[in-house]
């Protein structure tokens, strides 16, 4: 017999006010009672198997288009978010994903690895003489923008423009929309105008960059329109900068608490791919995503009426004790579990930039480990509030013994 989810007696988890560790503790307690929990953001799924199954089940659709309205965002900003690939579903999403995917393969992003090494080395050079820095401002924030710009094919003199647009558009999540709306709208319009001019230029003179590849890609006579190209460029800028910089800060936080692992990575840079997966598992910057049921559906003998909001906890799945022994320990040499860490999501919305993000982190971490030995904290870590979607340290003051390139 099926029971409607609303009628179940479920454990409750307050995901909005508890800090990250307290949420995970509460979810561990909850999953001992049931595979679902009740939260202010909908019903939470927490087991790795349910999280994977739900993200792969097309009846559970992206609820990201609902987010702007949930935080009070209206008008053109909301409309634009709703047209993003992250919020699309069905055939429209399939088509765009098919057209865009070839531009994001590991081969397509690997060509940027030497450039990534150069960017991170330059950033370390700037702070090395001091032997200390505020890691978020000095290293994480400036790291991804030049890489996204290089990927897109934007000239170096324009990086600062992209950085300013990204900062202004991200104000959307600052909970002060009444004040921030004009700046967000200006940034969106300027970014669109810039990208439209760039598309025009690449149509006439293709180059070896993402935008040219997205323009050229064609499947059975189908191509992306200018509107779609503009949306994809904005999606790449927005989805590809704050995530990477916060994930880098989360990873270095873990290493600052595990000096033996930092030394191991410095001694053996070949550990970088495992280090990235373990850091993303143990402290992922995206802790959850939202789905909404498109119709009345049944899953695991529970019925979910159309419109039910489900919070898919990537962080809880990453600490599922059935897959990772001692899940709260951080060990970059841990034997593979056979199941992926979930911080890039799964299913049709699986992170399109995963290869690029992996490459960025795999290149940055071993260089940092080698050039910043004896890493230590010089003050308390200040964390972003638990409510933010892309989460990590706000301030990470560190000291180190500087080593040359
Ligand atoms: C460590 C860094 C990153 C993390 C943790 C991350 C995480 C995620 C997650 C969890 C999703 C799926 C959201 C959902 O299912 O609701 C996603 C989607 C996406 N990501 Fe990333 N991301 C990262 C970096 C990047 C980069 C570098 C790019 C661009 C180059 C990018 C572009 C995208 C795009 C375009 C989507 C939407 C895919 C779709 O809806 O089909 N991401 N990302």
Boltz pocket constraint, residues with backbone or C-beta under 6 A from the ligand:
constraints:
  - pocket:
      binder: B
      contacts: [[A, 62], [A, 64], [A, 85], [A, 86], [A, 87], [A, 97], [A, 235], [A, 236], [A, 237], [A, 239], [A, 240], [A, 241], [A, 243], [A, 244], [A, 247], [A, 285], [A, 286], [A, 289], [A, 290], [A, 342], [A, 343], [A, 344], [A, 345], [A, 346], [A, 348], [A, 349], [A, 350], [A, 351], [A, 352], [A, 353], [A, 354], [A, 356], [A, 357]]
      max_distance: 6.0
